[in-house]
Amino acid sequence: MFKEYDVIVVGAGHAGCEAAAAAANMGSSVMLITMDMTKIAQMSCNPAMGGIAKGQIVREIDALGGYSGIVTDKTAIQFRMLNRSKGPAMWSPRAQSDRALFTLEWRKMLEQTMNVDFFQDMVKGLLVKNDKVCGVVTGMGIEIKSKSVVLTNGTFLNGLIHIGEKQFGGGRVGEKAATGITEQLLQLGFESGRMKTGTPPRIDGRSLDYSKMEEQQGDEEPSKFSYSPTTEPLKKQRSCYLAYTSDEVHEILKTGFDKSPMYAGRIQGLGPRYCPSIEDKINRFADKERHQLFIEPEGWETVEVYLNGFSTSLPEEVQYKALTKIKGFEGVRMFRPGYAIEYDYFPPDQLSNTLQTRRIEGLFFAGQINGTTGYEEAACQGLMAGINAHLKVNNAKPFVLSRSQAYIGVLIDDLITKGTEEPYRMFTSRAEYRILLRQDNADIRLTPLSYEIGLASKERFDRVVEKIKSGKEIASFIRNESLIPDEMNPVLRELESMEINQKTKAFPILSRPNVGIKDIIKGSIKASEFLSKYDIETIEEAEIEMKYEGYIHKEQETADKFLRLEELVLHDNLDYHSLKSLSMEAREKLTKFRPKTLGQASRISGINPSDISVLMVHIGR
């Protein structure tokens, strides 16, 4: 019935879709298996992509040739660049999407991708021979052979849904859980754990009084995620709104705590610390009089809204009563109550830096199965797993990003060297080289690398080459062009910046903290004429490189210094227990994690500088 595939991807969430697209676009034959073809890349939680650090990840996915950025742009209903008041290392794009269009667009793009086949069924087991994966078995008992398998099961592995004292099996509300894989992996020697995540009630927007809330509009000049010219920035946008809980709301919610599955001990898994349920917020932050809620529209045409910040698994009657006490929600109608879901995951310290399992050759894990949370975190893992599954099948060199190359590199390195006991979420603070890893330069950082391995197209690569060339031209002009006092001083007066009394080079003026390149354009006819031929994105990236060149240079030097440790390889067969100068904890941790490089070893918790010195001596450094 089926041919043998190069790559089978199990699950069509954000991780599975990116994995399938990447492997297929690199030339592998791919089978994508999902339990429901209508739920491809379903936005199970909030209808948005990006945000703090997550926006950088989406841009990196796009720069590498993934689809998430393009799909987001095609289905966006609002775009905002967050943290504009801070330095450019903190700027993070975020877009609200039309939930239904997002799923439809992903399916269309995958169906138009050559080499991707689809099958609708549950996968209940793997075909494994001599510690090597060779296919899957579906719920209907069908065996499909392959040279590699990527598991992206999301919250479906033995998923259990909780609403108050009610509980029932499911991977999402209305969808059945996946069984069989966890049990088989445990028999094969893997370790597993339980995690939980939650989702808020969905609300009928017609029942809300928006006049009692704070409106949050999109950017006046919206940008977009993808570096490709497949879409234009939004011409019209839908607003989000802000509302707040109160002491009265909190007191009502507390009446359901005795029936809360979290407090009654019915949920064993840990939830995301940085995206807690409303009951967890009330408990942990008892001194707070109110908590912020974001009312997010689900699409262009629908009246359904998502209540971000009100994730809960309390009984539905408690949820409803509390909602009616929020300003603007007095007449609220619920489409669906919030719920918590508990599911199996596999601690990611069982993976190599390619996301291939160390125990079974050709088997890759990506997404929430690795203990992460968030569409963006899942999507980037899927992309990297799909790339490396293709390279593995073709006996090619693995593709690994370092911590100084991408947020994706930070995420994967964190997972495999530190593991995680609670859902892992990306933050800018996790990246030590965030001035290098900005959202504006993801294409310059990553597209050439992706082009080398055969994923990013020649068209994408040529655009990056042109962008780099344009950036150099802009920088050269700004460094050499002189500004005329009569033209520039009115602008400087408006900015309350020191005026110039003679012709002055543009670069030192641009270096002032309150002066931007738009001000130089405004105060110089020649600059306005010269820069008019470049797009806003290229000008902005060139401006950041110039204004922050000292910081960027310093951070690059630091990254290069630490990169030397990444180049010192530790062999897989190294017997750490024989190195008696290592601490006992170091011997145990190094044996468990099997780091590929000295740099990776240095980031494992419990490994101290003296242990690294011992290893350096041992490998002759």
N, C-alpha and C positions, 0 to 999 in steps of 0.2 A: 504493500500500500504506500509506503514512504521510502524515498531514497535515503542514503546515509548523508547527514548534514555535517558541515564543518562545525557549526555552533548551534546548540539549542538554547534558547533563552526561556526560562520558566517565569511567567508573570509579566504582565504588560502595564505595570505602573511606570513611574517616571524613570526608574533605574532600568527596567526591562526594555522600554522603548529606546532609550539612548544606546543600550548595549546592542540591540538588534540593528539599529541604524548604523552604528559605527562599524560593526563587523561586516555588515553587508556592503557598505560603501567602500570598504577596503578590499572587497572581493570574495569574502566568505559566503558560502551558502548557509542561510540562517532559517531556522524554524522558531517562530515565536508562539508559545503556547499560553493561552489565557483561559480562565473559566468563563469570561463574558466579553465577547467582542465589542459590545456597546459601551464598555467601561474602560477602554484603552486610555492610559494617562489620566485617569479620573482624578480630579482635585477633591480628595476625600475630606480635606479640612478647609482652610480658607481659600477663596478664589483669587489668589495673588501669587506672583513670583517675584523673588528678589527681596530686598531689605538689607539691613546692616550685615555686611560680609556675604550674605546670600546673593546679593546683586552682583558682587564681584565674581562669584562662582558661575552664575548664569552667563556672564560675559566671557569667562574663560571657556565654558562649554562651547559657546558660539565660536570663539576664536579657534578652537580645536576642530571645528566642523560638525558639532552636534546640532540638534534641532530645537532645543528648548527656547533659545532666544528668538528664533524666527517664529515659532508657534505663539510665543507670548506677544510679540509685536502684532501678529495678524489677528489676535483675539483680545487685545487690550481695550479696556474702557476708561482707564485713567493711568497716567504716568507721573511719577514724582521722583526727583533726585533728593534723597535724604541726606541730612548732615551738611548741607551747603554752607552753614555758618561755621563749620570746622574746616580743617585742612583737607586738601584733596585726597589724602590717603584714607580719609573716613567717608568720602562721598560714596553713596550706595544707591544704585537705581532700584526702583520698585514699581511694579505695575499691577493694577487690578485687571483680572481677565474675566471674560464671559465664560463661565464654567462649561456650559454645553458646547460652545464653539471651540473651546480649548481641546476637549476630547475629540470632537469631529475633525479638527484640523490635524491633530496628531495622527489619527487613523488615516486621513487622506495622504499625509506625507509618507507614512510607512507603506501604504498600498502602492504609492508611486515610486518606492525605492526598490530597484532591481535586487534580486537575490533574497528577498524576504518572503517566506511562506508563513501561513497562519494555521493554527488548529485550536478549536475551542474544546477544552476538557481540563479536568484537574490532573496534575501530575502527582502520583502517589508514591513514586519511588525512582531510584536511580539504577541504571545498569552499571555495575562495577566489576572489573576483572583485573586481578593482579595489582590492586591499589591504583587503578586507572579507570576513569569514567568512560563509558562507551555508549551512553544513551539514557533514555528515561522510559518509565512505564506509566501510562495514563490511567485514570480512573476506570476507563472502559477496558483496561487490560491490553491496550495497544502498545507495542514496543516500537520506539523510534530511535534509531541508531545515530550516533554522532561522535565526532572526535573531541568535542569539549562541551561543557554545560555551564551556563551561568544561572545561578539561582537568585531570583529577585522576588521573593515571596511576600514582601511587605508585612502587613499585620495579619496575614491569613494562616500562618502555621499554628494550628490548634487555637485559633482565635476565639476569645470568649468575650461577649458584650455584656456590660453591666449598666442597668438603669435602676437605681435604688436597690431594692432587695431582689429584683428580677435579674436573671442571667440566662443567656442562651448563646449557643455557638454561632460564630460568624466572623468573617474577615472585615466586613463593613456591614452597616445596618442593611438588612434585606438580602445579604449575600452569604453563602455558606463558607465555613472555614475549610482549610486544606489540611488533610491528615496523611500520615504515612512517612513523610520525609524526615521529620524530627526523629521518629523512632528508629529509622534506618541509619541516620547519621550517628545517633548515639551508639548503635551496635558497631558502627565502623570506628568508634573511638573518639568521636567529637564530644566537646562539652557544650551544653546549652544552658540558657537561663530564661527568665520571664521578664518582660517589660510591659509597661502600659502607656497608653496615650489617650487623650480625650478630645471631644469635639463639642462645641456649644449647640444650643437649640437653633433651628432655622426658623426665621420669623417672616410673617406676611407684612411686607412693607406698607401695604395699604392701611394697616392698623396702627401705624406710628404717626406721631405728631412731630415732624422734623423741625418745626419752629421753636421747639424747646431744646434743641440740640445745637452744637457748634458744627458749622459746615467745614469740610476739608476738601478744597478743590485741588485739581491736578496742577502741574506746572504751567505757567503762562506760555512758555516755549518748550513743550514736551520733547524729550529725546526719544530714543528707542534702545532696545537691548542689542539687536543683531548688528554686526559690522557690515553685513551684506546689504545690497540695495533692493532686497525683496519686498520691503514695505516702506511706506512713508510714515513720519511721525503723526500722531493723532491730530485730527482737525477739531473734533468735539470730544468731550469727556463727561463722565458721570461723577458726581461728588460722593464722597464718603462723609460720615457724620460722627461726632464725638458725643458720648453720654457718660454718666457716672453713676456708680452705685452709691449707697448711703448707709448710715447706721441701721435704718429701718430695713433695708434690703438684707443687710448682714444678719440681723436678728432672725428674720424669716428663714434664711438659708440654714442658720444654726439649728433650727427645729428639725431639720432632716439629717443632721450629722449622725444620729444613732442608726439611721437606715442607709448611711453612705457605705458603699462597698469598700471604700478606701479605709475608713475609720473602723469598720466592723471586721476588717482583716480578711474579707473575701477576695481582695486583689492582692496577689503576692508580688507582682512586678513593680519596679520603680518607675515613676513617671518623670517627664522632663522637668528638671529643676528650673529652667529659665522660661518655661511656658506652663506654669502651674494651673491647676483647676481653680475655679473661684472659691471653692471651699478650702483649698490649700492656702490660697492667698489670705483669706480671712483668719485662718489658724496661724500662719507664719508671720503675718504682718498685722497683729492685733491692734497696733497703735494707729494704723491708717484708718481715717474716717471714710475714705472713699477710694474706689479703684476705677481706672479709666476703661471705657468700653468703646470699641470702634464698630460702627455700623457700616458694613461693606456690601454694596449691591452685588448680586450674583451674575448679572449680565445686562445687556442692552434692553431686552424686552421683558424679562421676568420681574415680578414684584418680590421675589424671594430675597431675603437679606441674611447675611452671616454676622453673628454677634461676636466679634473677636474680643477675647478677654473674659468670656463667660463660659469657658469650658467646664463641664460638670457631669457628674454621674448620679446626682441626687434624684430622689423620686420626682416624677414628672409634675405632680401636683405642687410640690415645693418650688420647683423651677418656675412654674407658671405664676404662683402667688408672689414670688420675689420679683419677677419681671414687671408685674403691674405697678410696683412701687418705684420704678425708675422713671425719671422725668421724660415724658414723650412716649412712654410705653403703657400708659394707663389703660388703653383699650387693646392691648397686644393680643394677637392670635399667633399660635405656634403652628408651623407646618410639621415640626418634628422636634422632640425633646433632645437635649444633649445626652451623650452617653460616653462611657469609658470602654476601651477595648484592651484586653490583655492577650499577649501573643508570645511565641517562642522566638528567641534570637540566639545567635552563636557568637560568643565573645571573639572579637576580631583579632586577638593575638594568635589565633590559629591560622592566620593568613600570611602570605608573603607580601612584599610591596607591590606586586602585580595584581593583588586580590585573588590569586589562586590559593586554594587551600594547601597547606603543607602536607596534609595526610593523604589526599587523593589527587593524583595528577590529572590535570585537565578540568578540574572542578573549580569554579569561581563563585564567590558570593558578592552581592552588591545591594546596597540600600539598607532597609530596616532590619534585614536578617543579620546585619553587622552591628546593630545597636545604635544606629543613627536616627535622627528625626528630621523631617523637612523634605520637601520636594527637591530642592536644589542639591542638598547633600546626597540624596539618593541618585539623582540624575547624573551627577559627576562621577559617582562610583560606577554606575552602569556604563557610562562612556568609557572609563578606563578599563573596566572588566571586558567590555566588548572588543576594545582595541587589543588587549593582551591575549584574549582568547584567539583572535585571528592570528596574531603573531606567533602564539604557541603552536597552533595547527600548522603553520608554515615554517616552523623551526627558525624563526627570526628573533633578533635581539628584543628583549622586553622593553616596554615603554614606561618609564618611571619619571615622575616630576619631583624635583627637590622642593624643600621648604622655601627656598629663595626664588623659585620659578613660578609658583602658583599657590593660591589658597587650596586648590585640589591636592597639591603635594603636602601641604600642612595637614589637611584632613586625614589623608591616608596614612601618613607617618604617625600622627597621633593615635589612630586606631590600632595600628599593628605594633607600636612600641609601648603604648600605655594601656591598651584595651579600654573598655568602658563598662561601668556597672549601672549607668543611668543613660537615658537617650542622649546621644552626642549631638550637639548643635554648634554650628560654626559661628565664631565671633571675630571681629577684627583683632581683638586682644590676643587671640591664639596665634596670630602671625607675627613673628618677630621682625619680618622684613616688609611691613605693610606699606612703607613709602615706595618700595619697588613694585609691590603687587596691587597697583591701583586699578580701578575699573576702566580708566581711559586708555591704558596701554596693554590690555590683555592680548589684543591681536598682535602687537609688536613682540610681546614675550613668547607667544605660543603658536601662532599660525605657521611660522617657518619650521618649527619642530614637527607639527602635524603634517605639513606638506612633505617633509622628509620621509615619513613613514607611510605616506600614501592615503591619508584621510582628507586633509584640507585640499581643496581644489586649486588648480593653477590660477584660476581667476581670483580666488581669495588671496593667494600668495602675492600675485602681482599688485593687488590693491595695497597690501601691507608695504611692499617695496616702494610704491609710489607715496604712501603716507610718510614713510621714513625720510624719503627724499624731500618731500614738501616741508616736513618739520625742520630739516636742516636749512632749507631755503628761508623759512620764516625766522629761525634763530639768527642766521647770518644777517638778514635785513635789520632786525631789531638791534643787533650788536653794532652795526655800522651806520645806521641811519641817525641823523641828528634832528632833534625837535626844535622848532622855532618858537621863541617865547610868546610872540603875539598870538600864535595858534593854540599853544599848549596851556598857557597860563589861565585862561578862563576855566578850563577843565580842572586844573589843579586847585584853583580857588574854590570851585564847587565841592571838591573832595577834601577841602581844608588841609591841603598838602603844600609844602614849601614851593613857592614859585621859582622859575629859573630866570636869570637875567642875561643869559647868552645862549647861543646854540649849544644843546646838550645831547649826548648820545641817549637813545631811547632805552637802552638796557638798564642803566642805573635808575631811571625813572620807574621802569617796570618792576624793579627789585623792591620798590617801596611797598610795605604791607597793604596799603589801602588803594593801590593803583593796579588796574588790570589791563589786559591787552585791548579790551573794548574802549578803555579811556584813551589809550594811545591812538586808536583808530579815530576816535572822536576829536582828538586834539592835533591831528596831523593829516593834511590832505593827501600827502604822498603815501603815508601808511595805509590810509583808507583805500586808495587806488591799488596799492600793491597787494594787500591782503584780501581784496574782494574776490580774487580767483580761487581762494582756498575755502573748504567747508569749515563750519563752526567746530566740529569735533577735532579736526587736525590742528586748528589754531589753538584750541583749548589745551590739547595735549602738549603742543610746543611751549605754550605759556607755562604750564606746570613744570616742565623739564627745565626751563630757564629760571623761574622764580625759586625753585627748590633744589637747584643743582648741587649746592653744598651738602645738603642733607642726603640727597640721592647718592652722591659720590661716596660719602662716608658710610652709608648703609651697604653700598655695593662692596666696598673694601672689607667690611665685616663679614658679609656673605661669602666673599672669595676666601677669606681666612678659614671659615668653618667648612667651606667646600673641600678643603684639603683632607679633612677627616672623612668626608663622604667618599673620597677616592681610595681610602685605605680599606681594602676588601678583607672580610673575615670569612674563611671557608666554612662551608656547611658541616664538614666533618671534624671541625675543631673540638677537641675534648677539653671543655672548660674545667671539669672536675680535676683534671691533672695539673692545672695551674694553681698551685697551693698558695701563691701570693695574693690571689683574688680573695675577697671576702666570701664567706659562705653564701650570703644573699646574692652576690654577683654571680657566683657559679650556678646557682639555681635559676636565677632570672635569665642569664645568657643561654643556658641550656634550653629553657622553655621557649624563649622568643626567637632564638637563632637569628640575630641581626645580620644583615648582609654587609654592613660597613661599620667602621669605628664610630662614625657620626651617629648612626642609628643606635648603636650600643650606648652612646653617651646620653641619649634621651630616655632610656628605660629607667623608670623609677626604681631607686635603690642602688643604681650604679653611680659610684662617686669618682672624682678625678683620679684618685690613686689607682682605681681599677682600670681606668683608661690608660694610665701610664704603664701598668703591667702588660696590658694587651699590646701597646705600642712596642715595648721591648720584645715581646714574644714574636711579633711579625717583622722585627728587624728595623723598627723606626725609632 
